[in-house]
Amino acid sequence: MSDRQVKLILNGEAGEASPVGAGIPQGSPAAPILFATHLSGFFDEVESAAPRTRGLPFVDDIGRRADGADNEAVAAELSKAGAASIDWAASNGVAIRLKNGKNGIAHFRRLAG
């Protein structure tokens, strides 16, 4: 994991190699293990603060699901989970990128009738 370099190849042309100072290689078999180990206390902490939510981890991403009687109840529970996530991350040296274009909400509800 040290002295690594990355080289981009576009249209068959290789660019200059550049050093990589952090992270693990994309697709590394170590990624899920390191993710699970590093975040071992995260889910319990967040779900304790927002008990009507559940984390849905996938490789190195986390989704969050919430149940509630109405939109406001779901939004309140997700807000609690978000605040608890940020607090846990700040206390455990984890960076949460909120403005990387990968954040979003999918809202599903049952229709009457």
trRosetta pair geometry for C-beta under 8 A, 3 or more apart (Angstrom, degrees):
i j d omega theta_ij theta_ji phi_ij phi_ji
1 4 7.0 -44 -167 -29 33 126
1 24 6.6 -48 -122 -108 112 79
3 19 7.9 -66 -147 -135 39 101
4 19 7.2 108 83 -159 53 61
4 20 4.5 -40 96 54 104 112
4 25 7.4 -144 -158 -64 152 99
5 17 4.3 27 163 177 136 110
5 18 6.3 151 -157 73 83 29
5 19 5.6 -53 -101 -98 75 42
5 20 6.3 169 -113 -3 19 89
6 17 7.0 152 72 -153 29 66
6 18 5.7 -27 60 62 81 84
6 20 5.2 81 -20 -56 104 116
7 14 5.6 13 159 -167 121 102
7 15 6.0 -178 -166 68 72 74
7 16 7.2 -130 -124 117 89 21
7 17 4.6 -44 -73 -93 102 70
7 18 7.5 147 -83 13 52 69
8 14 7.5 153 88 -151 42 53
8 15 4.7 18 61 24 87 125
9 12 6.8 0 174 -131 102 13
9 13 6.8 166 -155 77 65 33
9 14 4.9 -27 -99 -94 87 66
9 15 7.3 -146 -78 5 38 76
10 13 6.0 -27 70 59 68 87
10 15 7.3 40 10 -34 98 105
20 23 7.0 -79 171 58 113 98
24 28 4.6 -86 147 32 113 155
24 30 5.9 -121 -164 81 156 112
24 31 5.7 -168 85 -81 134 81
24 34 6.7 134 -16 32 151 158
25 28 4.6 113 66 -54 81 108
27 31 7.5 -172 132 -5 4 139
28 31 4.8 121 72 -32 87 94
29 32 7.7 -45 -175 26 46 96
29 33 7.7 33 140 -2 65 113
30 33 5.6 -71 -160 48 51 111
30 34 5.5 44 150 -21 86 112
31 34 6.1 -61 -141 41 25 105
31 35 6.0 28 161 -22 64 111
31 59 6.4 15 122 -174 121 90
31 60 5.7 -70 173 -50 112 118
32 35 5.5 -54 -142 37 30 115
32 36 6.2 28 160 -17 65 107
32 59 5.8 -79 -84 -134 91 55
32 60 7.5 -121 -88 -54 52 74
33 36 6.1 -57 -147 38 27 107
33 37 6.2 23 156 -15 63 112
34 37 5.8 -58 -142 41 29 110
34 38 5.9 25 163 -17 67 112
35 38 6.2 -60 -141 39 22 106
35 39 6.2 -12 169 12 61 115
35 57 7.4 156 140 -173 124 130
35 59 6.9 113 7 158 167 42
35 60 4.9 -140 -93 -104 140 73
36 39 6.6 -75 -138 54 21 89
36 40 6.8 57 156 -78 60 74
36 57 7.8 119 -91 136 78 160
37 40 6.0 -14 -159 -44 30 109
38 94 7.2 130 152 -91 112 112
39 42 4.1 -33 -172 4 88 134
39 43 7.3 74 146 -24 101 83
39 57 7.7 160 91 -104 147 142
39 94 7.3 70 -91 -99 87 153
41 44 5.9 -66 -162 47 56 108
41 45 5.6 54 148 -26 85 114
41 88 7.3 -162 107 -157 94 122
41 92 7.4 -178 63 -89 115 151
42 45 5.9 -69 -152 38 25 110
42 46 6.2 11 164 -10 67 112
42 55 7.5 78 117 -75 101 167
42 85 7.4 42 -167 -128 102 73
42 88 5.5 126 -125 139 71 149
42 89 8.0 40 -118 -67 113 70
42 92 7.7 -118 -76 47 89 162
42 94 7.8 6 -88 5 127 169
43 46 6.1 -59 -142 41 28 103
43 47 5.8 16 165 -9 67 115
43 55 4.7 -111 -119 26 100 141
43 57 7.7 -79 -71 -33 125 118
44 47 6.2 -64 -137 46 23 102
44 48 6.1 31 159 -27 62 108
45 48 5.9 -57 -152 29 24 113
45 49 6.8 15 154 -10 60 107
45 84 6.3 180 134 170 86 110
45 88 4.9 124 105 -94 147 132
46 49 5.9 -61 -154 40 34 107
46 50 6.2 -25 165 35 71 102
46 53 7.1 -67 139 89 100 125
46 55 6.6 83 76 -53 135 117
46 64 7.9 -95 147 -115 141 128
46 81 5.4 58 179 -150 105 78
46 84 4.5 144 -122 109 64 122
46 85 5.4 29 -104 -70 128 74
46 88 6.4 -77 -57 -10 87 147
47 50 6.5 -72 -125 70 32 68
47 51 6.1 69 171 -111 69 46
47 53 6.3 -138 -111 79 71 80
47 54 6.7 35 -106 -105 122 48
47 55 7.0 -99 -53 -11 108 95
47 81 7.8 20 -83 -115 45 102
48 51 6.9 13 -140 -73 21 84
48 84 7.8 174 66 -154 74 151
49 80 5.6 -165 140 160 93 99
49 81 6.8 149 91 -97 103 44
49 83 7.4 -129 152 83 144 90
49 84 3.6 166 60 -84 155 145
50 53 4.4 15 122 16 112 121
50 66 7.4 -54 159 -107 120 114
50 77 5.2 118 -164 -173 106 73
50 78 7.4 96 -165 -89 152 19
50 80 4.0 151 -85 99 104 108
50 81 3.8 -84 40 -64 161 79
50 84 6.1 -148 -9 12 102 139
52 66 5.7 60 118 -156 90 81
52 67 5.3 -116 180 58 100 78
52 68 6.3 84 144 -70 148 80
52 73 7.9 -36 102 156 164 99
52 77 4.6 -67 72 -136 112 149
53 64 5.4 3 -176 -179 122 103
53 65 6.5 153 -156 80 66 46
53 66 4.5 -30 -96 -90 84 84
53 77 5.6 166 -47 152 100 108
53 78 6.6 125 -92 -91 133 56
53 80 7.8 -174 -6 78 132 97
53 81 4.5 -17 40 -73 170 143
54 64 7.3 162 79 -154 38 59
54 65 5.1 -15 58 59 88 99
54 66 8.0 172 17 -78 63 42
55 62 5.5 -35 -161 -162 105 111
55 63 7.4 133 -167 75 53 49
55 64 5.8 -32 -106 -101 55 75
56 62 6.8 130 68 -167 52 57
56 63 3.9 -26 67 68 111 99
56 64 6.8 -166 16 -77 87 23
56 65 5.9 69 -30 -17 120 104
57 61 7.2 155 -154 86 56 46
57 62 5.1 -28 -98 -103 68 77
57 63 7.8 -165 -72 25 22 67
58 61 5.2 -16 66 64 87 93
58 62 7.6 166 22 -89 67 30
58 63 7.0 31 1 -4 109 101
61 102 7.4 -114 -124 158 125 135
64 78 6.5 132 111 -129 126 89
64 81 5.6 154 -173 136 151 150
66 74 4.9 136 105 -151 117 78
66 77 4.5 154 -155 97 134 124
66 78 5.0 -113 -16 -60 153 87
66 81 7.0 -144 -74 -7 119 143
67 74 7.2 -89 161 -101 10 93
67 77 7.8 -20 57 68 42 169
68 71 7.8 132 93 -90 126 5
68 72 7.8 -137 144 78 143 47
68 73 3.2 178 -175 105 126 106
68 74 3.8 -151 31 -58 131 67
68 76 7.6 127 -116 46 155 91
68 77 5.8 -169 -63 2 124 132
69 73 5.0 69 40 13 76 158
70 73 5.2 97 52 8 66 102
70 74 7.3 -133 99 -2 34 91
71 74 5.9 -61 -150 39 31 109
71 75 6.1 29 156 -18 68 110
71 107 7.6 27 -123 -164 94 140
71 109 7.7 -49 -72 -70 82 148
72 75 5.7 -55 -143 39 30 111
72 76 6.2 32 156 -21 65 106
73 76 5.8 -53 -146 35 29 111
73 77 6.4 26 155 -17 63 107
74 77 5.9 -57 -148 37 30 109
74 78 6.3 25 156 -14 65 109
74 107 7.6 119 116 -135 151 101
75 78 5.9 -58 -144 42 29 108
75 79 6.2 35 154 -24 64 106
76 79 5.6 -53 -149 33 30 115
76 80 6.6 32 152 -19 63 102
77 80 5.7 -50 -152 33 34 112
77 81 6.5 33 150 -17 64 105
78 81 5.4 -51 -146 38 36 114
78 82 6.2 41 153 -23 66 103
79 82 5.6 -51 -146 34 31 113
79 83 6.4 30 156 -16 64 104
80 83 5.9 -56 -149 37 30 109
80 84 6.3 27 154 -16 65 109
81 84 5.7 -57 -145 40 30 110
81 85 6.2 37 153 -26 65 106
82 85 5.6 -53 -148 32 30 114
82 86 6.5 26 156 -16 64 105
83 86 5.9 -55 -149 37 31 109
83 87 6.3 31 153 -18 65 108
84 87 5.6 -54 -145 38 32 113
84 88 6.2 33 156 -20 66 106
85 88 5.9 -55 -147 36 27 108
85 89 6.2 27 155 -19 63 109
85 96 6.6 94 139 -89 105 158
86 89 5.7 -54 -145 37 29 113
86 90 6.3 30 156 -20 64 107
86 96 6.2 -102 -103 38 68 148
87 90 5.9 -57 -149 36 28 110
87 91 6.4 18 157 -11 63 111
88 91 5.9 -67 -151 42 30 106
88 92 6.0 -5 162 6 68 121
88 94 7.4 -1 118 42 79 129
89 92 6.3 -80 -138 52 24 93
89 94 4.0 -97 -143 78 80 99
89 95 7.0 121 176 -91 121 7
89 96 4.9 -53 -122 -25 176 108
97 100 4.1 38 137 -28 125 126
97 102 7.6 58 95 39 111 112
98 103 6.2 13 -162 -41 53 157
99 103 7.7 -47 -87 14 26 129
100 103 7.1 102 50 -16 73 91
